Structures are given as structure tokens and as C-alpha cells.
Amino acid sequence: MKTFADKLLDAIDAKQNISCVGLDPDIQKIPPFLKDEAIALFGDTFEAVGHAFTQFNKEIIDNIADLVAVVKPQMAFYEKYMVPGIIAFKATVDYARSRGLLVIEDAKRNDIKNTAKQYSDGHIGLVELCSGKKVPAFNVDALTVNGYLGTDGVAPFVEDVKAYQKGIFVLDKTSNPSSGELQDLVLEESKLMVSERMAQMIDKWGEGTEGERGYKSVGAVVGVTYGKDGAVFRKWMPKSIMLMPGYGSQGGAAKDVIPCLNPDGYGAIVNNSSGINYVWIKDKMPEDFGARAGIATEKMKVDINAALKEAGLLKW
Amino acid sequence: MKTFADKLLDAIDAKQNISCVGLDPDIQKIPPFLKDEAIALFGDTFEAVGHAFTQFNKEIIDNIADLVAVVKPQMAFYEKYMVPGIIAFKATVDYARSRGLLVIEDAKRNDIKNTAKQYSDGHIGLVELCSGKKVPAFNVDALTVNGYLGTDGVAPFVEDVKAYQKGIFVLDKTSNPSSGELQDLVLEESKLMVSERMAQMIDKWGEGTEGERGYKSVGAVVGVTYGKDGAVFRKWMPKSIMLMPGYGSQGGAAKDVIPCLNPDGYGAIVNNSSGINYVWIKDKMPEDFGARAGIATEKMKVDINAALKEAGLLKW
């Protein structure tokens, strides 16, 4: 059976695109006509926000589904609206999967062993009903995880990765300006940065998850904003796929992806959220937000593939 | 206006108890009669699980509300059941607050600045509706946070701590066996462990959150399982309150809390989840699960206060 990494690489080949679209709905940035429609239906409620998010995301997905392999909804934007937010999140996941997209849930979950298992059950595994029967819940393809707690906090996720052909991406070097405060500190004994030590752990956590195409389904989050240092991390985890956020509005560029790729041209996916979802604001075209997102996605594909070609890494 | 830390210390004085009860409902450990009732009402569904969780928690809360200052529901156990889980979580939070308890949501949320703000909005701040109006959502008193991403990932939470008299507890030295894999590593320049460096950052993040009683509303998670080393962490964050999980089933004991306390007898709260919620299993008394939880909570109070008295730290 194909692993998550196999499915992801196959989908990348099919779309000839290593980029990923973030689905991070922010009510302040949803086109006004969608908010008006939602208020008309549900009043000024959490339900209205959830409805607007779902409508917004479906239109985005319709415009990008033929272009990318994978989408990344960020749970923070949904769960803040409690029940209607969770409904919108699940509707988004299900719609994306119905359009043939893989879904990485960005939730950065983490806890000690037994509690981490609850997160894993819900997001990538199975949950138990009153009768003892087990069924899937969120059922995303992959989940982001924070590894600060060490092996026993990550192991339950890895078990589900293996059991259900799912994936996880463990935070390694995050895209934000402050990431170095802890992640760049050098360790006394190994002379490695904390993020390099984390990369070693991520490599180890992925043992036994290698698929037909050689890649592991335990990947790493490495900000494209720090992609120029990507070889540092790649060295410690040669067969982990890097999920690289920070393209576009955070400052990451196509050329910054290159050092993270293996000589085979694989090993990274590059996420853009605001630069796709909210390009309508810059373009002043609220009614065409979906089409503008599609155009921005196409442009990102062209830009990244040009950088890959220049580096001799374009496979298609 | 009183800060979270002020409210917590006042409540500790009122109950003469520094312990905290975890509310971590696990369907495998819910008394069979509650599951049967839930299936009769809702069938073998997620709704049934959510109903059983709510009934279970209300009974636990009724039996401990006069004994403790604070409860700590662990979000992982709820969100795995999606909408019914979120409903049960919110019902639990609201019920606990209606019984005069402070509520610490254990969710270990973390992300980059703008995304961390979404989490903070939802859990301890305000969320925006379609009209732009802002209202509270989960509205817990405090939230656990993972600081791996550094200052800009924690700052949005701290802003809400200050604006709405809320609290956060940032992971420092977690209670699990693997926590040392990263947290115990010694840094080259400072010769401090990663967890000591994190303690320094927690202290800094808490600046400006000091309340009338001198404590900060930015606290730290330090496992009581490592409490004997508590002075190491206390040194770097003298006025941060430590949330100490791991009492009881994880192996933490009353004496291990002492090194974490300040000479004034304050500075830590000690959490027990399984040893309170599921004492009915050991006692083989499913019908009396609530009363057994109350007795176990009383015993924990007596044990911890005896250790405080022996150390000359009992205030009441």
C-alpha cells in the first residue's frame, strides 16, 4: 500500500508542482459580499463566520484543485469559532479530498504520550465510540506536530502514520523571525544547533516509514524564509520531506527552496497562504477572489519551476 | 483589576489547596452505566461520547468544586470527537466556572505570530464576527502554550493575558520520560539546559503581568516528576507560577513539589488527572465515581499540605 510520502510525490508529479496552498480563512480578509450573504442567512453569529469560511474555501479549492497536489488548512483560524469553526474545517477537508487534493492539517499538536495519542486518534487515526467501535474523525492526510516533548510525545503519531498511511511534519526550523531564539542555539556536546538536533530526531522518528519512492512519511517543517540554510537540515534528514511555509508574504522566495531539495528534485513542498487567498485585496477584485487565487497559484508554480529548472532539478 | 495570578492565589487561599484536578475524559474509562445511557439517547455516535463526557465531568466537578481552586481540562481528549467533543469541552468549562472554579485549558497551542493570535483570540481573547463585532469564544481563564517558536509566537498570548486578565503556562520541563531528549541538553554559550533557557524566556515574557500579589500571569509547565530539580527552574523565573502535571499515576509525589515553591509557600499548582477521575476503576465502584474522585481529591490535598507543613511552607 502506498505511504503518505508516496501519494504526495505521485501527486506532485501529476501536477508538476511542489507548491501547497494554505487555507487560513480570516474574517477580516473575506470578501464583503460573502460576509453579507452569511449574515443574511445566519445573523451576526459564529455560524455565519463558519458559513463564510466554507464558501470562501470551496471557491479557492475549485480554482486551485487542478494546479496543486496538496492544501494546508491552518486549524487556528477555524477552532477559534468553536463548533461552527470545526464544521467549516471538516467541510473544507472533505471538499478538498473530494477534489483529489491531499490535506495537511497545520495544528502543531503536541503532548505527553497518552495525550498525544488522543490527538493522533482524532486527526490521523481512529477514535473509539461508546461501544468500543473505532471510526475516523478529522481524517486528514497529514498533521503538523511540535517535538519539544521528545520521542514519547511523537511516537503515537508515528504509529498512526504507519497504520493508516498518514503523514506528520515535525517543527524543525520555523519560518518566523524569532525562531532562532531557541532553535539556533548551539548545543555544548554535539556543537549542533537545537534545530539540527531536532532534525536528527525527526530522521530517527521516521525510520520504518519509508515508501516505494524512498521518502519517509515523517517530515519536517522548515521555513522557506530560512531555506538558504536548508542543506544544514537536509544533511541530518536526507529522506524526510520538508514542509516549507513562509513563501510570499513572509519573504520566502523560489530560489530559497533549492538548497532543501535532494539531487532527485524531491524533498520539499512550499506553502503560500496569504499570497493566494488574499490576492484579491491587492488586486481590488473581491468578486473574483477565487480566480485571482488560481492565477496567483499558477504564477507560484511557474516561479518555483523556473528556479528548479535553473538548478537542474526540474523533473517534468 | 485582579490578574489571573491574583485570582489563582486568592482561590488557593480560599480552598487551602494548591492542587488542580485534570478533566481528561477517556471513553475507555467512563463508567459503563454512563455509556449505556448515552447510547440509549444518541445511539453509538460521537454525540453519545460527548454527552457521556459532559455527564461524567459535571459529576466530578460537583464532587471537587469545594476542594480545589482550579481544574485543567485537556483539549486533546475532547477535540478528537470534533463537534460533539467541542460542545462537551465548552459545557465543561462553563460548568466549572459556574461552580466558582478557575479553568486552565491544557492545549499546548503554538504557532507563528499571526496564527498564534488566532489561537489566543479563540481561547483567551475575543474573536471577530462578520460585522467586525468582537466576542469571547472558549473564554477559559488560562491556556498552556508551547514556546518552541520563540517570542513572536508567544507575544499574542501575552497581549491577551494583559488585556483580559488571563493566564498562560508555557511548557518548560515536561513531565514525560522523554522530555530530557531536547529539554535537558546543555547549550554551549550559556552552559544552561534548554529548559533553563526556556525558563529565562518565560520570565521575560511575563514582564508586565505582575499582579497585586507579586506573581506573573505567564507561568511555566514543570512536571512534578522532575520537581526535585525545581530549584533549577525556579531560579530563572522567581515569580512565575509553575503548573506541575504528573502527580500520582505518572509518579510525582507531594515532596517533589517543595523545591518549586518560593519561601512564601506559593508558586506552584499540582495537577492530578487519572488519579482523581478514574479512582473508581481501582475501587471497583463505577456508580460512585464522583464521590470516589472527591475522596481522592481530599486525600491529595491532605498529602500535599502535610508535605508543605513539614517544609514550613503551609500558609493556612
Interface residues (C-beta under 8 A of the other chain):
Chain A: D24 D26 I27 Q28 I30 K35 D36 A38 I39 D44 T45 F46 A48 V49 A52 Q74 A76 F77 E79 K80 Y81 M82 V83 G85 I86 I87 K90 D106 K108 R109 N110 D111 I112 K113 T115 A116 Q118 Y119 D121 G122 H123 V127 E128 L129 C130 S131 K133 A137 F138 N146 G147 Y148 L149 G150 T151 D152 G153 L171 T174 S175 N176 P177 S178 S179 G180 E181 L182 Q183 L185 V186 L187 E188 E189 K191 V194 R197 M198 M201 P245
Chain B: D24 D26 I27 Q28 I30 K35 D36 A38 I39 D44 T45 F46 A48 V49 A52 Q74 A76 F77 E79 K80 Y81 M82 V83 G85 I86 I87 K90 K108 R109 N110 D111 I112 K113 T115 A116 Q118 Y119 D121 G122 H123 V127 E128 L129 C130 S131 K133 A137 F138 N146 G147 Y148 L149 G150 T151 D152 G153 L171 T174 S175 N176 P177 S178 S179 G180 E181 L182 Q183 L185 V186 L187 E188 E189 K191 V194 R197 M198 M201 P245
